[in-house]
Amino acid sequence: MTSGLSFRVAEFEDLDEILLMLRLLAESLGVIGCFKCTRDDIEIAGFGPRREFTVMLAELEGKIAAICLYFPVFSTWMGKPGLYIQDLFVHKEFRCARVGEKLLRHVARIAGSSGYRYLRLTVNHGNLGGERFYIRHGFEPANDETSYQLHGIAFDNFCDSGK
């Protein structure tokens, strides 16, 4: 079923489809109420003068079957650059065709040929299918660390304090 599978970097014209796929991802994880990203956010950060991320698309049967949104990172522990996979989403109708695996492998090969030495990502709590997928492909949980974030009012307050 994946004989016609192709990959390409998303273009501005794909913006609405990217946003739709990100919404579908949030819905599938049961966190659509937390999804705040807008079309303008994607346009500015993904297609503006300072591109914050890249989106690789997998196309099959004339449709966008999957997206992988990623950006460069650097590990001081490894002393190497890598890519952080922010979002990987395969449309429901293409999930049994190994599209996610092939898209992730395509991004990994591009990363490797560009000098990046690792991939990093997080999996939402409760996304057991996602965990199994990544473990099956050689990813390991980072049991030696816990992710933290500072955002919204807490971020603003932190920035403003101590002035």
C-alpha positions in Angstrom: 0.0 0.0 0.0 3.0 2.4 0.3 4.4 1.9 -3.2 3.4 5.5 -4.1 4.7 7.0 -0.8 6.7 10.2 -1.3 8.2 12.8 1.0 8.7 16.5 0.7 9.3 19.5 2.9 6.1 21.4 3.5 5.5 24.7 1.7 3.4 27.7 2.6 0.5 26.3 0.6 0.4 23.3 3.0 -0.2 25.5 6.0 -3.9 24.7 6.5 -3.3 21.0 6.1 -0.4 21.1 8.7 -2.7 22.9 11.2 -5.5 20.3 10.6 -3.1 17.4 11.2 -1.8 19.1 14.4 -5.4 19.5 15.6 -6.1 15.8 14.7 -3.0 14.8 16.8 -4.3 16.8 19.8 -7.8 15.3 19.4 -6.3 11.8 19.2 -4.4 12.4 22.4 -7.5 13.8 24.1 -5.9 17.2 24.7 -7.7 19.3 22.1 -8.6 21.8 24.8 -4.9 22.5 25.4 -4.2 23.1 21.7 -3.7 26.8 21.2 -1.6 26.9 18.0 -3.1 29.1 15.2 -2.6 29.4 11.5 -0.7 32.6 12.2 1.6 30.8 14.7 2.5 28.2 12.1 2.9 30.8 9.3 5.3 33.0 11.4 7.3 30.3 13.0 7.4 27.8 10.1 7.4 30.0 7.0 8.5 33.5 8.3 12.0 35.0 8.0 13.2 33.1 11.1 12.1 29.6 10.6 11.8 27.8 13.9 11.0 24.4 12.5 10.7 22.2 9.4 7.7 20.0 8.5 8.3 16.9 6.4 5.2 15.6 4.7 4.5 12.0 3.7 2.1 11.8 0.7 0.2 8.7 -0.4 -2.7 8.3 -2.8 -2.6 12.0 -3.6 -3.1 12.9 0.1 -1.0 14.2 2.9 -0.8 11.0 5.0 1.5 12.1 7.8 3.6 15.0 9.1 6.8 15.3 11.1 7.6 18.6 12.7 11.2 19.0 13.9 14.0 21.4 14.7 17.7 21.3 15.5 18.9 20.9 19.1 22.4 20.4 20.7 23.4 18.0 23.5 26.2 19.3 25.7 26.3 15.8 27.2 27.0 14.1 23.9 28.7 17.1 22.3 26.6 16.5 19.2 23.8 18.2 17.3 20.5 16.4 16.9 16.9 16.9 15.8 14.0 17.2 18.2 10.8 15.6 16.8 8.0 17.9 18.2 5.1 16.2 16.4 4.7 13.0 14.3 1.2 12.3 13.2 -0.2 9.8 10.7 -3.7 10.2 9.5 -5.9 7.4 10.7 -6.5 5.8 7.3 -2.8 5.3 6.7 -1.7 4.0 10.1 -1.4 0.3 9.1 0.8 1.1 6.1 4.0 1.9 8.1 3.9 5.5 6.9 5.0 6.8 10.3 8.0 4.6 10.4 9.0 5.5 6.9 8.5 9.2 7.5 10.6 9.1 10.7 13.3 7.0 9.0 13.4 9.6 6.1 13.8 12.5 8.5 16.5 10.5 10.4 18.4 9.8 7.2 18.3 13.5 6.2 19.5 14.4 9.8 22.4 11.9 9.6 23.5 13.1 6.2 23.5 16.7 7.5 25.7 15.9 10.5 23.0 15.4 13.2 23.8 12.5 15.4 20.5 11.7 17.3 16.8 12.2 17.4 15.0 13.2 20.6 11.3 13.4 21.3 8.7 13.1 24.1 5.6 10.9 24.2 2.4 12.2 26.0 1.5 10.3 29.1 -1.0 7.6 28.3 0.0 7.4 24.6 0.9 3.7 24.9 0.7 3.1 21.2 3.2 5.9 20.7 5.5 4.5 23.3 5.4 1.0 21.7 6.0 2.5 18.2 9.2 4.4 19.3 10.6 1.5 21.4 10.0 -0.9 18.5 12.2 1.3 16.4 15.1 1.5 18.9 14.2 4.6 20.9 14.8 4.4 24.7 13.0 6.2 27.5 15.3 8.9 29.1 14.8 7.6 32.6 17.6 9.8 34.0 15.6 13.1 33.5 12.2 14.7 33.8 10.9 17.3 31.4 9.9 20.7 32.8 8.4 23.7 31.1 7.8 27.3 31.9 5.1 29.0 29.9 2.3 31.6 29.9 2.0 33.8 33.0 4.6 31.9 34.8 7.1 32.6 32.0 6.2 36.3 31.9 6.5 36.5 35.7 9.8 34.8 35.7 11.1 37.1 33.0 9.9 40.2 34.8 11.1 39.2 38.3 14.5 40.3 39.6 14.7 43.4 37.5 
